[in-house]
Amino acid sequence: MEKGPPGPGAMKGKQMNLQDAELIEAKALPAAGATAYTDGMDLGEQSGRQDFVAQVEFEISIPATPALVEAKTIIVDIQTDNDVAFGSPKTVIDNIITVTGAALAAGGAAASQRFRLPTDCEQYLRAGATIPGDGGSNIAVDFTLKALF
């Protein structure tokens, strides 16, 4: 018996997690003692942003970080601003991901977190990753912020 394509409603309630290249921002993790920010993701003008944000899930992810020093952390925050240059950013989610270096020079494990934004968030979205001054050099690893549909 041949199996055809799924019928109408087969995907009902399932997440497709499609991605738009315009809504993916990746950035190298910072050197020790610094913070790195992804470029701003434009969520659109105020008139349509609420509908867009209400239906979109975002994901922040960090792959394994082998150079993260034992017991040191990478902390990721989510910020929005109405200024593309982030002159007055607002942190909307604090410490969304915290990765801690493991013992015996094992580094940090990969981590990811999905989230939704409040519908009154500002127009531009970015993620910031901070590593303490003695956290090791992790600049060869990118962290990624993306919208999922």
C-alpha positions, 0 to 999 in steps of 0.5 A: 500500500502506497503512503501519500502525503499527510491529510488536512490537519495532520500538522495541527498542534505541531511546531514546524520551527521554520526559520527566516535568515533575516531572523537569525543572529549569531555572534562570537562569544566574547573574550574573558572579562567582556560582553558580546551582543548579537546584532539587533533583530528588527521585530517590525513597527509598533502597529504589527509587532504585537501580532508577530511577537505573540505568535513567534517563539525565539531560541538562544543557543550556545554550543559546547565551550571547551575553553570555559574555565572550571566554575566560571560562567557564561551568562546570556540576557535578552534585551530590546530597544526602539533604537537600532544602536541600542542606546537605551536597552531594556533587559526583558529576560535576565540570565536566560542561559547560564553555562558553567565550566566543568571540572578537569578542564571539560569546559561548558556543556551546550545549552539552549532555551526557547522563549517568547517576548512580551507583546509590549517589547520594543522594536529591536531584539538582541542577546548579550553573552558575558564571561568573567575576567578569568573565564578563558578564551571562548571567542572561537564559539558563536552563540545564536539568537533566532526566531522560530515559526 
